[in-house]
Amino acid sequence: MKRETLSNIGVGIWSIVSLLGLVWELAIIQALLGYWAALVAFFLFPATLALVPWYMMFAYGNFQLLAFVYGGFLMGGLLISASGPADEKI
């Protein structure tokens, strides 16, 4: 498999997981705290993606969101790193 293809698959996985995880997390925040909190969380999306899965695990004992978001980041990152350095001449 070409290196560019492997990297593109990794970026695709990372992007899809980020988008779906953010939507899932915003739905949780909106249900718990309301519309305005979800709007603020949308604009602070890096912190939202990082912290809400941990909150759900510790507060509710639900690790599905943590496994989805961090597992997807890990899988995408491994595929990107397995494709090799970006500046290498082929």
Residue pairs with C-beta under 8 A, 6 or more apart in sequence:
3 83
3 84
3 90
4 83
6 79
6 80
6 82
6 83
7 79
7 80
7 83
7 86
9 79
10 75
10 76
10 77
10 78
10 79
10 80
10 81
10 82
10 83
11 76
11 80
12 76
13 72
13 75
13 76
13 79
14 72
14 73
14 76
14 77
14 80
15 76
16 72
17 68
17 69
17 72
17 73
17 76
18 49
18 69
18 72
18 73
20 68
21 49
21 53
21 65
21 68
21 69
21 72
22 42
22 45
22 48
22 49
24 65
24 68
25 41
25 48
25 49
25 52
25 53
25 65
25 69
26 38
26 41
26 42
26 48
27 38
28 52
28 56
28 65
29 37
29 38
29 41
29 48
29 52
30 37
30 38
41 47
41 48
41 52
42 48
49 69
52 65
53 65
53 66
53 68
53 69
53 70
54 66
56 62
56 63
56 64
56 65
56 66
57 63
57 65
57 66
